[in-house]
């Protein structure tokens, strides 16, 4: 039986669409809005966003807008993909930037970036933006800040619409950027639409605190996409089949739970028996493909929701002619869709189910091919380097995964996301005992990695993870006095109670470890420890500790430690 067409028009969702359009109008008027669209898998979030984009991408600005605003809205799309618990930093932002580059051109994008450092940062994800005379040793700026400046300047004279799909898979850097954009940009023509699967967000999911913070932001609008009513299911069935059998509709409404994706899959089954499980239902189209098409789709599933054709061709074991026929069959059966220079799954549920069909040996083999191809052809940017590490992990090559994580971390520390850096640092600590010569490969020690992670989580406002990292570091740091003292101070910082008086035992131990070490780093750390002690004391003792902290900071020439000590003394 030939594949049935998708619903030609969206069923229901009138109130949700109206909210999106209202937010778009607010953005057109210089009041940036972020719309967070939530709903369970298959409920129609993507279809709602597509309907919204179809309406706004073809309409010019309304009359009465400032004369300087002459362009149609620019739509930039980013898809978050499931690359494990860490993910590639700014993964979906790569495509957002490329869409912007395509829409406005190289010259305008460079001008909006505003500085050589910003261009150097963005060039890692936007090939071709750096000028031909660009010096390779040009220092790169901070990537998140470069994105903010770019969007702020572009949206002065254009309405920029940024869509981020499937936030439940977003990396920490993308989530932090979303929070910043939603709360800081003012007076610009910017609309952000972000979707996520509500059934994937439990109380421990990293997106949960981000959503809580967005809820407190006045410029954020929330849209809940709920299952279709029985009448709406009937309307969808009539569109799909051209007929309306009340008994069929009643059964479909009950079996699908009003989830449009499942309604469509159930209708496509026709007279065939109903699968026993949801997984079998989602795989029904895939199961009807030929062997080559199934192999191509499985290979694609290991790479994520979207995959460029050149990557699929490099990784898939089929030859060029067989791959073309296999992909054509999968597209015709609507398991996947043609999408720009590559292909995308119709729904994340399909990708997840197909990936689960891979045999263990096949999974190792395919992920190894992905890792090798990305390493050899696309490994120059931190997000690709992180993806290489994830593929090596899936391929069960822990040593290669460790080395790739070290490479990604080195790039990230110099120019990208502190949050992803912290998570990659934790990844190294987890792999440490399973990799030969880990210290040589990483260029550091295990306690120092735990200290780096603890300090990073503290800077990111996550005291619980910082404390955990400090305690784990102390458990493996018996003979390095500087690192152990730093870990003790970090533990004190995370557990300090302002109502508690008296010198903390951890600080006293840190002082004892640092005394007598002839090293500027030790003097700076001792200065910081003494300022912590001074804050918890009163009178002459506090003044004496503050005075010595100032002297140590001056001796070491560290302005930051000196500023802290002077503030405490004051």
N, C-alpha and C positions, 0 to 999 in steps of 0.2 A: 504494500500500500504506500503511495507517495506521501511524503511528509506534509502535514497540514500546515497552513500558514499561521503565523502568530496573529493575535488579535490586531485588526487593522487600526483600531483606535482604543485609547485607554478607557477602561470601564471605571466609573465612579471617580473618586479622588478630587472632587471639585473644590472642596474646602482646602485641601492640602495644596493644590495647585494655585489657588487664590493667594494663599499665604506666601508661597514662593514668588509669585508675581508682585505682590505688595512689597516684599523685601527687595526685589529687583528695582522697583520704582524708587524706593528709599535710597538705594545705592546710586541710582541715576541722579538723584538730587544732592549728592555729596554727603550722604549719611551711610557709611559702610555698614553692611549687615552680614552676619554669619548665620546661615540656616543649618541646623543639625537635624537630619532626617533619620529617624530610627524605626525599626520594624524587624520582625523575624525573617529568617531566610526564605526567599521566594515570594514575599508578600507584595513586591512591586515597587521597591524603592528606586531601582534603576530605571524602570519604565516611567515613573513619575518625573525623575530628573530629566530623562530624554524628552518627555513631553514639554517640560518647562523650557529646555534649551531650544527645542524646535520653534517655540513661540518667540523667545527673546532674541535668538541669534539672527532672525530675519527682519526684525523690526528696528528701524532707526530710532534715535532718541526723539522724544516728544518735542513738539514746538515749545519754545520758551526756555530751552536749555541755553547756557552761556554760549556765545558765538565761538569760543575757542574749542568747544566740544563738537567736533564735526564727524567723528568716526562712529561706525557701528560698534556694538559691543564685541569685545574680544573674549572668546571662550577658551580656557586652558583646562585640560583634563588630566587628573592624576589618579592612578589605580594602585591602591595598597595591595600587596601580595603577601602570602604567608611564607616567610622565609625563616621560620623558627622563632624562638623566643626573643632574639635580638633584632634580626632583620637588617636590611641595608639602610644606612642613615640617609634620610631624605629620599628614600626610594621613589615615592610617587611624584616628588618635586622635579625629578629629571624630566618627566614628560610634560609637566606644567611649563617648565622653562623652554622646552623645545617648541611647544605650541605657541608660546609668546614670541619666540624667535621667528617662527614661520609667519606669524601674523603681522609683526611690526617691522621685521627686518633687522639686519645686523647693526646698522648705524644707529637706529633709534634705541636698540637694546643697549648698546655700548654707552650712549649718551645718558640713558636712564640709570645705568649702573653707577655712574658718577665719578669713579676713580679707577686708576690702574689696578689697585689692590682688589677692588670689588670684581673687576673684569677677570683678574687672575683666578679668583675664587670660583666665579660662575663658569669659567672655561672648562673646569673639570667635568661639568655635566652638560655643557652646551658646546659641542665641537664647532669651531669656526668663529666663535665670538671674539677670541683674542686676535688682535691685529697681527699682520705678518711680521711687523718689526718688534713684536712682543719678546721681551727678554725672558728666557726660561727661568732665570733666577729671580724674577720679579716676585717680591713677597706677596703672598695672598692674604686677603683680609678674612674676617670672620664670616662664615658662609651664611648663617642665619641673618645676620645684620645686612649682608649684601642683598638677600632676597627681600627683606623689608623695604630697603631703600628703593630697589628696583620696582616693586609693586606700588610703592607710594608715588614715585615719579611718573610711572606709566599711567596711573589712574588719575593724574591731574587733568589730562585732556582726552582720555578714553575711559569707557566703562569696562573694567576688567571683571570677568566672571570666572572664578576658579572653582572647579569641582573636584572633590576628593572622595573617592568611593572606598567603602569597606575599611573604615577607621579601626575596626577590631583587629586588623593586621598591621596597623601603622607602627612604624618604629618610633622610638622615644624622641628623636630629633624632629620628626614631622609633627608629633603631638605638641611639642614645646613651641614650634613655629606657629601652629594653628592658634594656640593660646595667645601668643603675642599679637598676631594679626587681628584676632577677634577683639582684643582689649585696647590696643594702642592707636591704631590708625583712625584718624579723624579728618573730616572735610575732604575725603577722597571718594572717587566713583568706583567702589569695589563691592562685589557681592561674592561671598564664599558659600558654597553648598557642600556639606560633608555628610556622608551616609555611614551608618554602621548597623550591624546585625545585633539586635537587642538580646537575642537568645544566647549569644556567645559571651555576654558580659556578666561574669559572676563577681562576687565581692572582692576577689583577689586580682581581677584583670587590671593591667596597667592603665587602660583607658578610663577606668571608673573615676579616679580622682581628677582626671582632666575634664570629664563631663561635669563633675561637681563644680569645678572652677568656672567652666563655661556657663553653667546655670546661674552663676552670680554676676555674669556680665550682661549689662543692659542691652547691648547691641546684638545679642545672640537670640535667635528665634528658634523655637523647637517645633518640629512637625512629627507627629506619630502616624505611621502608616499601619492601619489595622486590616485584618482579613475582610474579604468581600462578604456582603450580605447574601442570602439566598437569591434575592432578585438580581443582584449584580452578577452572581455566578451564572444565572440564567442568561443574562445579557452577553456574558463572555462566551458561553457555550453556543449561543445562536450565531455570534460572529464567527466562531471557529468552524461550525458545521453547516450553517445555513438553515438549520431546522431547530425545533424546540420540542423535545419530548419531556413533559413534566416529570415522568418517572426517572428518566436519565439524569435530569437536573438535580432532583432531590438526592439521588445516590451520589452524584459528583460533589454536591455541596457538603454532604456528610463526610465522604471519604477524604476530600481535599482540605477540609477545615476552612474553606474560603481563601486558600492560598493560590493566587493566580497561576504561578508556575506549575503547581501540582494539578490544577484544573486542566491546563494545557497538556501536560504529560498523560493524564488519565484519558482525555479525549483522544489523544493520538494512539492509545492502545486499541481503540476500536472494540472489536468483539473478542480480542484475546483475553485470557484469564488475568485477573488482577493480581499483581505480584504480592508476595506475602509481606514484604518490608518496604519501607521508604527507599532504602538503598537500591533495591531491585527495581523500583519504579523509576528512580533517577537514571539508572543504567539501562533502561529499556531501549532507548535509541542507540546507545553505544553497542549493545549486544547484537543489534541487527547489522552492524558494519562488517565488512570483510576483514580478513586477518591483517592485511597491510594497513588499512585505515585504523583498526584498533591499535596497532603498534605505534602508529604516528601520534594518535591521540594520547596514548599512555606516556609517550616520550614528552609530549607537550605538557601534560599535567605535572610532570616533575619539575618543569621550569616556571610554573606559576599561571596566573589567569591570562596573561598576554605574553606572546612570544613572537619576536621578529622572525621572518622566514629564513634569513641567513643563519640564525642561531639554530633553528630547528633542522635545517639542512645539514649543518655541521655535526649535530649531535645524533640525529636519527640514523639508524643503520640502513635505511632504504636508500637506493640510488635515486638520482634526480627524477627520472621518469616515473618510477614507482611512487615516490613521495608526492609528486604532483597529483597523480590519480587518487592516492589515498586521502590527501587533503581535500580534493574536490568532492569525494564521496562523503567525507565528514561534514563539509560545509552544506552539501545538498541535504543531508539528513538532519541538519541544524543541531548537531552536537557542538560544533564550533562555528564561529563567524569570521569572515574576512574583516580585518581591522587594520587599516593603514598599510604599513609595510609588513604586516604579519597577521596573526590570528588570535582570537580570544574565545574563551568558553562562553557559552550563552549564560551560564549561571555558575556561581561558585560551588553550589551543591554538586553539579556535574563533575567539576574538576576534582573535588575531594573524593567522590565515589570512584572515579576512574583511577586516580592515583592509588587508592587502596587496592585496586586490581593487580598492581604490579607484583610480580614474584620477588622475593628477597634478593635473589641473584641479579634479576633485571634492574631492581632499584639501585643496587650498588653500581652496576655497570653504567647505567644512564647518568646517575649523578656524577660519577667520575668523568664522563665525557663532558658534562656541563662545566665541571670545575676546570678541566684542562683547557677547554675552549675559551672560557671567560678569562682564565689566567693568561693565556697566550695572546688573546686578541682584544680583551676589554678590561684588563686588570689595573689600569692606570688610575682610576678614581676610587675613593674610599667605598662608595656604595657597591661597585663591582668587586672590590677586594673582599668586602663583607659577604657578598653573595658567593664568592669562591669558597670562603671558609664554611659557609652553611652547606654547600654541595659536598665538600670533602667530609664533613660530619655525617651527612646522609650516606655517603659512600663508605663510611666506617674506616676511613683513613685518618686516624687521630693525629698522627705526626704532621701530615699535610695540612690538616685543619688548624693545628696549633701554629704552624709557620704562616699560614694565610691570615690568621687572626692577628699575629704580631705585625704583619705588613699593613693590615687595615688600620690597626691601632696607631701605628706611627704616622700614617697619613691623617687620621682623624685628629690627633692631638695638635697637629700644626695648623689645621684650618677649619675643622668641621665641628661635629656635635659633641659636647661634653657628656651628655647623657648616654649616647651610644658608646663613647669611649669607656665610660664606667662599666657598661654591660660587657663590652669586649674584654676589659680587664678581668672581670669576674669569670668570663669564659676561660681565660688562660689559667686562672687558679683552679678551675674545675678539671682541666685537662692535665695539669702539671705533673701529677704522679703517674700518668699513663704515657708520658712522652720521654724518650731518652734525651739526656743532656738539655733539659728544659731551660736551665739558667743560661747556658750558652746561646741557645736559640732565641731566648727572649731578651738577652742582654741585661737582665736584672735578677732579683731573687724573689722567691715566693712571698716573704714578709713584706718586701717593698711593693709588690703588686697589691697585696691586701691594704697597705697604707694608701696607695694611690686611689684605690676604689673607695676607701672610707672617706678620704678627703673630697673626692668627687661627689659622692652622694650627699655629704654635708653641704657642699656648695650648691647642690641642686635642691636642697630643702627636704631631703629624705633621711631624717635622723635614724629611723629604724634600720634601714639598709646600711647606713654608715656605721652604726654600732655593731651590727652583725659582722661587717668586714673587719672592724677593729679587733673584735674578739677572736675571729678566725686567724688574723695576723698574729696576735699575741700567742696563740696556741702553737705556732710554728716558728717563733722567733726567740730562741733562748740566748743567743750569743752575739747579737748585733745591738750594742747599746743605743746608738742613735735611733735606729728604726723602732726598737722596742719603746724608747722614751716617747717617740712621736705617736706610736699606737696607744700608749697609756694616756697621753694628753688628749688624743682624739676620743678615746672612751670617756674620759672625764667630760669633755665638751658635750657629748651626746646624752650624758646622764646627769648633767648639772642641775641642781634644784636651787633656784634663787632663795628659797626660804631656809635652806640648810646653811648653817654657819660652821666654820672650822675648816682647816686645810684637808683637802681630799687626799686619801692614801695614794691614788694613782699619780697625783702631781708630785708628792714627796718622792715616790720611787723614780719618777722621771728626772727630778733634780739630781738625785743621787747618781743616776746613770750618766748624766751630761756633765757633771762637774769634772773639770780636769781634761776634757777632750779638746785638743788644740785644732779646731776645725771651724771655719766661719759658719757652716751649717749648724753645728752644735750650739754656737753662741746665739744664733738667731732663734733656734728652737728654745733654748733656755730662757731667752728674753720673753718669748711668748708664754712659756710655762709660768714664769714669775708674774707676768701681768694677770694670768688666771688666778694665781694665789692671792695677789694684791686685791683683786675684786672681791674676794671672800673674807678679807680681813679689815680691820679698822685701826686708826691711830698710827703710831710710829712704825709698827710692823708692816702695815700696808705701804706706808711711804717709803720705807727702806727697800722693799721688794720692787716697787715701781721705779725708784731711783736706779737700782742695779739693772733693771730691765732696760732703762734708757741707755745706760752706759754700754751694755752689751750690744744693743742695736747700733749705736754709734760706732763702736769698735768694729763691728762686722760690715758697716756701711749699708745696712738694709733699711730703706726708707719706710717700707710697709710696717715692719716690726717697730721702728721708731715712732711712727704715727700712732700705733696702738698703745705703746707704752706712755707716750706723752698724754694721750687722751685719758688713760687710766690715772695717771698722776694728777691731772686736772680735776 
